[in-house]
């Protein structure tokens, strides 16, 4: 039996909302709002919603920058 090891370079992996929220220091509700307003794309797999961590990071950075102007 072999184990599969995910490369750290592949950071564009889809992650659950809770993991993304913890990683970026925002709430799950904030990520859900960004999905609802179309800023970020959510991917549903069964009942679980996942997001692309890189896309979310870029979207939140752009959103925060536009709010500060």
DSSP file (Angstrom, degrees, kcal/mol; ACC not computed):
  #  RESIDUE AA STRUCTURE BP1 BP2  ACC     N-H-->O    O-->H-N    N-H-->O    O-->H-N    TCO  KAPPA ALPHA  PHI   PSI    X-CA   Y-CA   Z-CA
    1    1 A X              0   0    0      0, 0.0     2,-0.3     0, 0.0     0, 0.0   0.000 360.0 360.0 360.0 135.2    0.0    0.0    0.0
    2    2 A X        -     0   0    0      0, 0.0     2,-0.4     0, 0.0     0, 0.0  -0.845 360.0-134.0-113.4 150.4    1.4    3.4   -0.9
    3    3 A X        -     0   0    0     -2,-0.3     2,-0.5     2,-0.0     0, 0.0  -0.822  14.7-135.6-101.2 139.7    0.5    6.8    0.6
    4    4 A X        -     0   0    0     -2,-0.4     2,-0.5     2,-0.0     0, 0.0  -0.816  16.2-158.0 -94.3 132.2   -0.2    9.8   -1.5
    5    5 A X        -     0   0    0     -2,-0.5     2,-0.4     0, 0.0    -2,-0.0  -0.949  11.0-138.1-114.2 123.3    1.5   13.0   -0.3
    6    6 A X        -     0   0    0     -2,-0.5     2,-0.2     1,-0.1    -2,-0.0  -0.649  24.3-121.2 -80.7 131.5    0.0   16.3   -1.4
    7    7 A X    >   -     0   0    0     -2,-0.4     3,-1.0     1,-0.1    -1,-0.1  -0.477   4.9-139.2 -72.6 138.9    2.6   18.8   -2.5
    8    8 A X  T 3  S+     0   0    0      1,-0.2    -1,-0.1    -2,-0.2     3,-0.1   0.749 102.2  67.9 -67.5 -23.6    2.7   22.1   -0.5
    9    9 A X  T 3  S+     0   0    0      1,-0.2     2,-1.8     2,-0.1    -1,-0.2   0.753  83.4  76.1 -67.9 -22.9    3.2   23.8   -3.9
   10   10 A X    X   +     0   0    0     -3,-1.0     3,-0.7     1,-0.2    -1,-0.2  -0.480  54.1 145.7 -87.4  67.1   -0.3   22.9   -4.9
   11   11 A X  T 3   +     0   0    0     -2,-1.8    43,-0.4     1,-0.2    42,-0.3   0.545  52.3  81.0 -83.1  -6.4   -1.9   25.5   -2.7
   12   12 A X  T 3   +     0   0    0     -3,-0.2    -1,-0.2    41,-0.1    -2,-0.1   0.202  66.9 130.3 -84.1  19.4   -4.8   26.1   -5.2
   13   13 A X    <   -     0   0    0     -3,-0.7    40,-1.2     1,-0.1     2,-0.4  -0.346  68.1-104.7 -69.0 152.5   -6.5   23.0   -3.7
   14   14 A X  E     -A   52   0A   0     38,-0.2     2,-0.3    39,-0.1    38,-0.2  -0.664  43.9-174.9 -80.0 131.6  -10.1   23.2   -2.7
   15   15 A X  E     -A   51   0A   0     36,-2.6    36,-2.5    -2,-0.4     5,-0.0  -0.911  29.4 -96.7-126.8 153.4  -10.5   23.4    1.0
   16   16 A X  E  >  -A   50   0A   0     -2,-0.3     4,-2.3    34,-0.2     3,-0.2  -0.248  39.1-109.4 -63.5 157.8  -13.6   23.5    3.3
   17   17 A X  H  > S+     0   0    0     32,-1.1     4,-2.8     1,-0.2     5,-0.2   0.872 117.2  54.5 -57.9 -40.5  -14.9   26.9    4.5
   18   18 A X  H  > S+     0   0    0      1,-0.2     4,-2.1     2,-0.2    -1,-0.2   0.895 109.8  46.6 -64.0 -39.7  -13.7   26.3    8.1
   19   19 A X  H  > S+     0   0    0     -3,-0.2     4,-2.4     2,-0.2    -1,-0.2   0.920 114.0  47.9 -67.8 -43.7  -10.1   25.6    7.0
   20   20 A X  H  X S+     0   0    0     -4,-2.3     4,-2.2     2,-0.2    -2,-0.2   0.911 111.5  50.6 -62.9 -43.1  -10.1   28.6    4.7
   21   21 A X  H  X>S+     0   0    0     -4,-2.8     5,-1.8     1,-0.2     4,-1.3   0.920 112.9  45.2 -62.3 -44.7  -11.5   30.8    7.4
   22   22 A X  H  <5S+     0   0    0     -4,-2.1    -1,-0.2    -5,-0.2    -2,-0.2   0.905 113.0  51.3 -65.3 -41.4   -8.9   29.7    9.9
   23   23 A X  H  <5S+     0   0    0     -4,-2.4    -1,-0.2     1,-0.2    -2,-0.2   0.861 119.0  35.3 -64.1 -37.7   -6.1   30.0    7.4
   24   24 A X  H  <5S-     0   0    0     -4,-2.2    -1,-0.2    -5,-0.2    -2,-0.2   0.489 107.9-117.9-100.1  -4.5   -7.0   33.6    6.4
   25   25 A X  T  <5S+     0   0    0     -4,-1.3     2,-0.3     1,-0.3    -3,-0.2   0.829  75.0 112.3  74.0  32.1   -8.2   34.9    9.8
   26   26 A X      < -     0   0    0     -5,-1.8    -1,-0.3    -6,-0.2     2,-0.2  -0.782  69.0 -95.9-125.3 172.7  -11.8   35.6    8.8
   27   27 A X     >  -     0   0    0     -2,-0.3     4,-1.5     1,-0.1     3,-0.2  -0.505  25.6-119.8 -88.0 160.2  -15.1   34.0    9.8
   28   28 A X  H  > S+     0   0    0      1,-0.2     4,-2.5     2,-0.2     5,-0.2   0.867 115.9  59.9 -61.6 -36.4  -16.9   31.3    7.8
   29   29 A X  H  > S+     0   0    0      1,-0.2     4,-2.2     2,-0.2    -1,-0.2   0.878 100.9  53.8 -61.5 -38.1  -19.8   33.8    7.5
   30   30 A X  H  > S+     0   0    0      2,-0.2     4,-2.0     1,-0.2    -1,-0.2   0.920 109.7  47.3 -61.8 -44.0  -17.5   36.3    5.7
   31   31 A X  H  X S+     0   0    0     -4,-1.5     4,-2.1     1,-0.2    -2,-0.2   0.908 110.1  52.7 -65.6 -41.1  -16.6   33.6    3.2
   32   32 A X  H  X S+     0   0    0     -4,-2.5     4,-2.4     1,-0.2    -1,-0.2   0.883 108.0  52.1 -61.0 -37.8  -20.2   32.7    2.7
   33   33 A X  H  X S+     0   0    0     -4,-2.2     4,-2.3     2,-0.2     6,-0.2   0.916 108.4  50.0 -63.5 -43.1  -21.0   36.4    2.0
   34   34 A X  H  <>S+     0   0    0     -4,-2.0     6,-1.6     1,-0.2     5,-1.5   0.858 111.5  48.8 -65.7 -34.6  -18.3   36.5   -0.6
   35   35 A X  H ><5S+     0   0    0     -4,-2.1     3,-0.9     4,-0.2    -1,-0.2   0.923 111.4  50.4 -67.1 -43.7  -19.7   33.4   -2.3
   36   36 A X  H 3<5S+     0   0    0     -4,-2.4    -2,-0.2     1,-0.2    -1,-0.2   0.864 111.6  46.5 -63.7 -37.6  -23.2   34.9   -2.2
   37   37 A X  T 3<5S-     0   0    0     -4,-2.3    -1,-0.2    -5,-0.1    -2,-0.2   0.475 115.9-113.7 -87.8   0.9  -22.2   38.2   -3.8
   38   38 A X  T < 5S+     0   0    0     -3,-0.9    -3,-0.2    -4,-0.4    -4,-0.1   0.502  84.0 119.3  87.1   4.0  -20.2   36.4   -6.5
   39   39 A X  S   <S+     0   0    0     -5,-1.5     2,-0.3    -6,-0.2    -4,-0.2   0.866  81.9  26.4 -68.1 -36.2  -16.8   37.6   -5.4
   40   40 A X  S    S-     0   0    0     -6,-1.6     2,-0.5    -9,-0.1    -2,-0.3  -0.948  81.5-125.9-128.4 146.4  -15.6   34.0   -4.8
   41   41 A X        -     0   0    0     -2,-0.3    11,-0.5    11,-0.1     2,-0.4  -0.812  20.9-155.1 -94.8 130.2  -16.7   30.8   -6.3
   42   42 A X  E     -B   51   0A   0     -2,-0.5     2,-0.5    -7,-0.2     9,-0.2  -0.828   3.3-149.9-101.8 143.3  -17.8   28.0   -4.0
   43   43 A X  E     -B   50   0A   0      7,-3.2     7,-2.8    -2,-0.4     2,-0.5  -0.959   9.9-149.9-116.3 120.2  -17.7   24.3   -5.1
   44   44 A X  E     +B   49   0A   0     -2,-0.5     2,-0.4     5,-0.2     5,-0.2  -0.764  17.2 177.6 -95.5 131.5  -20.3   22.0   -3.6
   45   45 A X  E >  S-B   48   0A   0      3,-2.9     3,-1.4    -2,-0.5     2,-0.5  -0.857  71.8 -51.4-128.2  94.8  -19.4   18.3   -3.1
   46   46 A X  T 3  S-     0   0    0     -2,-0.4    -2,-0.0     1,-0.2     0, 0.0  -0.663 121.1 -23.4  73.0-124.0  -22.4   16.8   -1.4
   47   47 A X  T 3  S+     0   0    0     -2,-0.5     2,-0.4    -3,-0.1    -1,-0.2   0.584 120.6  93.0 -93.8 -12.1  -23.3   18.9    1.6
   48   48 A X  E <   - B   0  45A   0     -3,-1.4    -3,-2.9   -32,-0.0     2,-0.5  -0.666  61.4-152.5 -90.6 134.3  -19.8   20.4    1.9
   49   49 A X  E     - B   0  44A   0     -2,-0.4   -32,-1.1    -5,-0.2     2,-0.3  -0.893  15.6-172.8-103.9 133.7  -18.8   23.7    0.3
   50   50 A X  E     -AB  16  43A   0     -7,-2.8    -7,-3.2    -2,-0.5     2,-0.3  -0.887   5.8-159.3-123.7 155.9  -15.2   24.2   -0.7
   51   51 A X  E     -AB  15  42A   0    -36,-2.5   -36,-2.6    -2,-0.3     2,-0.6  -0.934  29.4-106.8-131.4 155.8  -13.3   27.2   -2.0
   52   52 A X  E  >  -A   14   0A   0    -11,-0.5     4,-2.5    -2,-0.3     5,-0.2  -0.752  29.0-149.4 -79.9 118.3  -10.0   27.7   -3.8
   53   53 A X  H  > S+     0   0    0    -40,-1.2     4,-2.4    -2,-0.6    -1,-0.2   0.873  93.7  49.0 -62.5 -40.9   -7.7   29.2   -1.2
   54   54 A X  H  > S+     0   0    0    -43,-0.4     4,-2.4     2,-0.2    -1,-0.2   0.926 112.5  47.8 -65.1 -44.2   -5.6   31.3   -3.6
   55   55 A X  H  > S+     0   0    0      1,-0.2     4,-2.6     2,-0.2    -2,-0.2   0.913 112.8  49.1 -62.4 -42.9   -8.7   32.7   -5.3
   56   56 A X  H  X S+     0   0    0     -4,-2.5     4,-2.7     2,-0.2     5,-0.2   0.917 109.8  51.1 -63.4 -44.1  -10.2   33.5   -1.9
   57   57 A X  H  X S+     0   0    0     -4,-2.4     4,-2.1     1,-0.2    -2,-0.2   0.926 113.1  45.5 -59.7 -45.9   -7.0   35.2   -0.7
   58   58 A X  H  X S+     0   0    0     -4,-2.4     4,-2.5     2,-0.2    -2,-0.2   0.917 113.4  50.0 -63.5 -43.2   -6.9   37.4   -3.9
   59   59 A X  H  X S+     0   0    0     -4,-2.6     4,-2.5     1,-0.2    -2,-0.2   0.908 112.0  46.7 -64.6 -42.5  -10.6   38.3   -3.6
   60   60 A X  H  X S+     0   0    0     -4,-2.7     4,-2.6     2,-0.2     5,-0.2   0.889 111.8  51.4 -68.0 -37.8  -10.4   39.3    0.0
   61   61 A X  H  X S+     0   0    0     -4,-2.1     4,-2.4    -5,-0.2    -2,-0.2   0.933 112.8  45.5 -62.9 -45.6   -7.3   41.4   -0.6
   62   62 A X  H  X S+     0   0    0     -4,-2.5     4,-2.2     2,-0.2    -2,-0.2   0.899 113.3  50.6 -63.9 -40.1   -9.0   43.2   -3.5
   63   63 A X  H  X S+     0   0    0     -4,-2.5     4,-1.6     2,-0.2    -2,-0.2   0.921 112.2  45.8 -64.5 -44.7  -12.1   43.7   -1.4
   64   64 A X  H  X S+     0   0    0     -4,-2.6     4,-1.5     1,-0.2    -2,-0.2   0.912 112.0  51.9 -66.0 -42.5  -10.2   45.1    1.5
   65   65 A X  H  X S+     0   0    0     -4,-2.4     4,-0.8     1,-0.2    -1,-0.2   0.896 110.0  48.8 -60.7 -41.0   -8.2   47.4   -0.7
   66   66 A X  H  < S+     0   0    0     -4,-2.2     3,-0.3     1,-0.2    -1,-0.2   0.826 108.8  53.8 -70.7 -30.3  -11.3   48.8   -2.4
   67   67 A X  H  < S+     0   0    0     -4,-1.6    -1,-0.2     1,-0.2    -2,-0.2   0.807 106.0  53.4 -71.1 -29.6  -12.9   49.4    1.0
   68   68 A X  H  <        0   0    0     -4,-1.5    -1,-0.2     1,-0.2    -2,-0.2   0.690 360.0 360.0 -79.8 -18.8   -9.9   51.4    2.1
   69   69 A X     <        0   0    0     -4,-0.8    -1,-0.2    -3,-0.3    -2,-0.1   0.470 360.0 360.0 -81.3 360.0  -10.0   53.8   -0.9
